[in-house]
């Protein structure tokens, strides 16, 4: 069975500082990997995805993530955080067959200090 | 192109009542997924449907919960005889298909169910 672990429940960074959110997955084959952002009371917005190819993927809002098969990780990074980035971030893995469903981590809440 | 629509956005039910949550997928999408998010938790998969077919309901509670996606109209998640533990945000997502081009799911804004 597939699973996703986000080890950090809550992270606080200063505005302008760099950010890395960790994500580890367990899946028997090459996974489809996603990062989503959720603002309070809102739905999920896709930041970026990895299906295959280049292991460093660029997303929206200046985010990027690197797929490392050897470490079963897909960490999200941003070089300089903005106050508007404060939100909850979810990593997810999906089957690469026709099963369709995604498995989500429990999320990391990001607080940005002025 | 409108995104995934869910209604109502907020729903309050008393214990024992029925809750009906609706989801209209994005235009051209024939695959619908329902997820539940309990407070302070991530999203948990409930059910995956295509038009008139339930493909995977491995995440659905065995009792009181049902889902459908008719040939015409929105997908419906139905919860009978609601209990306080059903209070959560319910998200619907849709995709074009599955596989490499279709695993990307687009999420609706969610329905926040409160059971009093």
HADDOCK unambig.tbl for C-alpha pairs under 7 A between the chains (distance, minus, plus):
assign (segid A and resid 42 and name CA) (segid B and resid 109 and name CA) 5.59 0.50 0.50
assign (segid A and resid 43 and name CA) (segid B and resid 107 and name CA) 6.43 0.50 0.50
assign (segid A and resid 43 and name CA) (segid B and resid 108 and name CA) 5.92 0.50 0.50
assign (segid A and resid 43 and name CA) (segid B and resid 109 and name CA) 4.08 0.50 0.50
assign (segid A and resid 43 and name CA) (segid B and resid 110 and name CA) 5.91 0.50 0.50
assign (segid A and resid 44 and name CA) (segid B and resid 107 and name CA) 5.92 0.50 0.50
assign (segid A and resid 51 and name CA) (segid B and resid 100 and name CA) 6.77 0.50 0.50
assign (segid A and resid 94 and name CA) (segid B and resid 103 and name CA) 7.00 0.50 0.50
assign (segid A and resid 96 and name CA) (segid B and resid 99 and name CA) 5.63 0.50 0.50
assign (segid A and resid 96 and name CA) (segid B and resid 100 and name CA) 6.56 0.50 0.50
assign (segid A and resid 97 and name CA) (segid B and resid 99 and name CA) 5.35 0.50 0.50
assign (segid A and resid 98 and name CA) (segid B and resid 98 and name CA) 5.10 0.50 0.50
assign (segid A and resid 98 and name CA) (segid B and resid 99 and name CA) 5.59 0.50 0.50
assign (segid A and resid 100 and name CA) (segid B and resid 98 and name CA) 5.62 0.50 0.50
assign (segid A and resid 100 and name CA) (segid B and resid 103 and name CA) 6.02 0.50 0.50
assign (segid A and resid 101 and name CA) (segid B and resid 45 and name CA) 6.87 0.50 0.50
assign (segid A and resid 101 and name CA) (segid B and resid 48 and name CA) 6.87 0.50 0.50
assign (segid A and resid 102 and name CA) (segid B and resid 45 and name CA) 6.97 0.50 0.50
assign (segid A and resid 103 and name CA) (segid B and resid 44 and name CA) 6.99 0.50 0.50
assign (segid A and resid 103 and name CA) (segid B and resid 45 and name CA) 6.86 0.50 0.50
assign (segid A and resid 104 and name CA) (segid B and resid 42 and name CA) 6.12 0.50 0.50
assign (segid A and resid 104 and name CA) (segid B and resid 43 and name CA) 5.85 0.50 0.50
assign (segid A and resid 104 and name CA) (segid B and resid 44 and name CA) 6.86 0.50 0.50
assign (segid A and resid 105 and name CA) (segid B and resid 42 and name CA) 5.83 0.50 0.50
assign (segid A and resid 106 and name CA) (segid B and resid 41 and name CA) 5.16 0.50 0.50
assign (segid A and resid 106 and name CA) (segid B and resid 42 and name CA) 4.02 0.50 0.50
assign (segid A and resid 107 and name CA) (segid B and resid 42 and name CA) 5.79 0.50 0.50
